[in-house]
Amino acid sequence: MAGRVVYAVDDLSTLSAVAALGVDAVEIEPPDDEEQLRRFVAVARSRGLGVTLRLASDRILGPAVVDHVVQWLAGFALDGVRLDGPPPPVPLGEFAAAVGALSDHLGRPLTLAESGRFLVPGDGGVLGTIDAVSAWLWRAGDADPLPDPGLPVAPPPPGAVATLTGLRDVAATLLLTAPLTPLLSPADNLPAETLRALTALRRAHPELTSTEPEPTRPIRRGAEVITMRRGALVVAANIGLTPARIGLHGVPRSVLFTTGPGVSLTHTSVDLPPESAAVVACCRFDQP
């Protein structure tokens, strides 16, 4: 699951529509009927999708339950588990060791995530959400680089993200191109065409799927503009209410994705309309 686009679903009958979005895996709550879960996993696999379980962490009450979850991972050919909620009342180190041992035994990667972080694999990075990235966008005037785009910093004003379509699309672009694992849900209200375009971009440019940040400062933020280096690509965002010219610290070659019209390239920069983002391929950079 680390580095893949995960889409949380509550209605298991929506699998075909979710698969058409280009995501890599679906996250579900375990159904009461184990045979239903077995059928769902088989159908998901036939569509090229991984399957992870979302469990309320307060249901993990002891070693016996941990063993049961590990048996689910093996018996239903699942890809991982995410614990959602307050810290569970069992040592997470023991849970992680059991999942890691099963992964080694099966010879395939398994994941264990607790809220927004991966415990297995240990270098899996973090899970990011639209709400978390949107919250960071509302830190107007903060010039510090983003230390971890998967962790919420401060909540946006009530209703702000839902009403500002431009910033929602900017947040989605940053989420789908940042060094983390995107976790999406129907509640994000992300247009299907936007998500399909961004997942297609990730497939075409594997550097966007890496959970490892660039060795040099990958994210730069001013009061209203953001740039993020991803291999030979630069993600640029303008969260202001006026057009902005954003330096790319390199020579742009082509625009691969935009949240809307009006984007143009200069010799070393990109011009963006208000509340917009673009992914730009560069032919060289002025620093490593």
C-alpha positions in Angstrom: 0.0 0.0 0.0 2.9 2.4 0.6 3.2 4.8 -2.3 -0.1 3.6 -3.9 -3.3 5.6 -4.3 -5.8 4.1 -1.8 -9.5 4.8 -2.0 -11.8 4.2 1.0 -15.2 2.7 0.1 -18.2 2.1 2.3 -20.5 0.6 -0.4 -18.9 -2.6 -1.8 -21.1 -2.4 -4.9 -19.2 0.7 -6.1 -16.0 -1.3 -6.9 -16.4 -1.0 -10.7 -16.8 2.8 -10.5 -13.8 3.1 -8.2 -11.6 0.9 -10.4 -12.3 3.3 -13.3 -10.7 6.2 -11.3 -7.3 4.6 -11.8 -6.6 4.1 -8.0 -4.3 1.2 -6.9 -6.1 -0.1 -3.9 -9.4 0.1 -2.0 -9.8 0.3 1.8 -12.9 -1.3 3.3 -14.3 -2.2 6.7 -14.5 -6.0 7.0 -18.0 -7.2 6.2 -19.8 -9.5 8.6 -20.0 -12.2 6.0 -16.5 -13.7 5.4 -17.6 -15.2 2.1 -18.7 -11.7 1.0 -15.2 -10.5 1.8 -13.6 -13.4 -0.1 -15.7 -12.6 -3.2 -15.0 -8.9 -3.0 -11.2 -9.5 -2.8 -11.4 -11.8 -5.9 -13.3 -9.2 -7.9 -10.9 -6.4 -6.8 -8.0 -8.6 -7.8 -9.5 -9.2 -11.2 -9.6 -5.4 -11.7 -6.0 -5.0 -10.6 -6.8 -3.5 -7.2 -5.3 -4.2 -3.9 -7.5 -4.5 -0.8 -6.8 -3.2 2.7 -9.0 -3.3 5.8 -9.9 -0.3 8.0 -10.4 -1.4 11.6 -11.5 0.7 14.5 -8.4 0.6 16.7 -10.4 0.2 19.9 -11.5 -3.2 18.6 -8.0 -4.5 18.8 -8.3 -5.6 22.4 -5.6 -8.2 22.8 -3.1 -10.7 21.2 -6.0 -13.0 20.2 -7.5 -10.2 18.1 -4.2 -9.4 16.6 -3.7 -13.0 15.6 -7.2 -13.0 14.1 -6.3 -9.9 12.0 -3.1 -11.6 10.8 -5.1 -14.6 9.8 -7.3 -12.4 7.7 -4.3 -11.0 5.9 -3.2 -14.5 5.1 -6.5 -16.2 4.5 -8.1 -13.6 2.4 -5.0 -12.5 0.4 -5.3 -8.9 1.7 -2.6 -6.3 1.3 -2.8 -4.5 4.6 -4.6 -3.1 7.6 -5.1 0.4 8.8 -6.0 1.1 12.4 -8.3 4.1 12.6 -9.0 6.0 15.8 -7.2 6.4 19.1 -4.1 4.3 19.9 -5.1 0.7 20.3 -4.7 -1.0 23.8 -2.0 -3.4 22.5 1.7 -2.9 21.9 1.9 -1.8 18.3 5.4 -3.2 18.1 4.1 -6.7 18.6 1.4 -6.2 16.0 4.0 -4.8 13.5 6.3 -7.7 14.2 3.5 -10.2 13.4 2.6 -8.5 10.2 6.2 -8.2 9.2 6.8 -11.9 9.9 3.8 -12.9 7.8 5.0 -10.7 4.9 8.4 -12.5 5.0 6.6 -15.9 5.1 4.3 -15.1 2.2 7.0 -13.5 0.1 4.8 -10.5 -0.7 4.6 -7.0 0.8 2.0 -6.3 3.5 1.3 -3.0 5.3 0.2 -2.0 8.7 -0.8 1.6 9.2 -1.9 3.3 12.4 -3.8 6.5 11.7 -1.5 8.5 9.3 1.7 6.5 9.6 3.1 3.2 8.4 4.4 0.7 10.9 5.0 -2.0 8.3 7.1 -1.3 6.2 9.1 0.8 8.6 10.2 3.1 5.8 6.7 3.4 4.3 6.3 7.0 5.1 2.9 8.5 5.9 -0.7 8.5 4.6 -1.9 11.8 3.4 -5.5 13.1 2.9 -7.2 16.0 1.2 -8.1 17.5 4.5 -4.6 17.4 5.8 -3.1 19.1 2.8 -5.9 21.6 2.7 -5.3 22.5 6.3 -1.6 23.2 5.5 -2.7 25.4 2.5 -4.6 27.6 5.0 -1.4 28.5 6.9 -1.2 31.8 4.9 2.1 33.5 5.1 4.0 30.5 6.5 7.3 30.4 4.5 8.7 27.3 6.2 9.0 24.1 4.1 6.4 21.5 4.8 8.0 19.0 7.1 5.4 16.3 6.5 2.6 16.8 4.0 0.7 13.8 5.5 0.2 15.3 8.9 -2.5 18.0 9.5 -1.1 21.2 11.0 -4.1 23.4 11.6 -7.8 23.0 10.6 -9.1 25.2 7.8 -11.9 27.7 8.5 -15.3 25.8 8.8 -16.6 25.1 5.3 -13.7 26.7 3.5 -12.3 23.7 1.7 -15.8 22.7 0.6 -16.6 26.1 -1.0 -13.2 27.0 -2.5 -13.1 24.7 -5.5 -9.8 26.0 -6.7 -8.0 25.2 -3.5 -9.6 21.8 -3.3 -8.1 21.0 -6.7 -4.7 22.4 -5.7 -4.8 20.3 -2.5 -5.6 17.2 -4.6 -2.7 17.9 -7.0 -0.3 18.3 -4.1 -1.6 15.1 -2.4 -1.3 13.0 -5.5 2.2 14.2 -6.3 3.8 14.5 -2.8 6.1 11.9 -1.3 3.4 10.1 0.7 0.6 7.6 0.2 -2.6 9.3 -0.8 -5.8 8.1 1.0 -9.0 9.3 -0.7 -12.7 8.9 -0.1 -16.0 9.9 -1.7 -16.3 12.6 1.0 -13.4 14.5 -0.7 -15.8 15.4 -3.6 -12.9 15.2 -6.0 -14.1 15.3 -9.7 -13.6 11.9 -11.3 -11.8 13.5 -14.3 -9.3 15.2 -12.0 -8.5 12.0 -10.1 -8.2 10.0 -13.4 -5.8 12.5 -14.8 -3.7 12.5 -11.7 -3.6 8.7 -11.3 -2.6 8.5 -15.0 0.1 11.0 -14.4 1.5 8.9 -11.6 1.5 5.8 -13.8 3.4 7.6 -16.5 5.9 9.1 -14.1 7.0 6.7 -11.4 8.9 9.4 -9.5 5.5 10.7 -8.3 4.9 7.4 -6.5 8.0 7.5 -4.4 7.5 8.1 -0.7 11.1 9.3 -0.3 11.5 13.1 -0.5 14.2 14.6 -2.7 17.6 14.9 -1.0 17.7 18.6 -1.6 14.9 20.9 -0.2 11.9 19.4 -2.1 9.2 21.8 -1.0 9.4 25.6 -1.0 6.6 27.8 0.2 6.0 31.5 0.1 3.0 33.3 1.3 0.9 32.3 -1.8 3.1 30.1 -4.0 4.4 26.5 -3.5 6.9 24.4 -5.5 7.7 20.8 -5.0 10.5 19.0 -6.8 9.8 15.4 -7.9 12.6 13.9 -9.9 12.6 15.8 -13.3 9.2 17.3 -12.5 8.1 20.4 -10.6 4.7 20.8 -9.0 3.8 24.4 -8.7 0.8 25.9 -7.0 -0.7 29.4 -6.6 -3.0 29.7 -3.7 -3.4 33.4 -4.0 -6.3 35.4 -5.5 -4.2 37.0 -8.2 -2.0 35.5 -11.0 1.5 34.5 -10.0 4.8 33.8 -11.8 6.6 31.0 -10.0 10.3 30.2 -10.5 11.0 26.6 -11.2 14.8 26.6 -10.4 15.2 25.0 -13.8 14.3 25.2 -17.5 10.8 23.9 -18.2 10.0 21.6 -21.1 6.3 21.0 -21.0 3.2 21.2 -18.8 1.9 17.7 -18.0 -1.1 18.6 -15.9 -3.0 21.7 -14.8 -6.1 22.2 -12.6 -7.5 24.6 -15.2 -6.7 26.8 -18.3 -4.4 29.9 -18.4 -1.1 28.2 -17.5 2.0 29.3 -19.6 5.8 28.7 -19.4 8.6 31.2 -19.5 12.3 30.5 -19.7 12.7 29.5 -16.1 9.2 29.9 -14.6 5.5 29.1 -14.9 2.6 31.6 -14.9 -0.4 30.3 -12.9 -3.9 31.8 -12.6 -5.3 32.3 -9.0 -6.0 29.1 -7.0 -4.4 26.7 -9.5 -1.7 24.2 -9.8 0.4 22.6 -12.5 2.9 19.8 -13.0 5.8 20.8 -15.2 8.5 18.6 -16.8 11.9 20.3 -16.8 14.9 19.5 -19.0 17.5 20.7 -16.5 17.8 22.4 -13.1 20.1 25.1 -11.8 20.9 23.0 -8.7 21.2 19.3 -7.9 
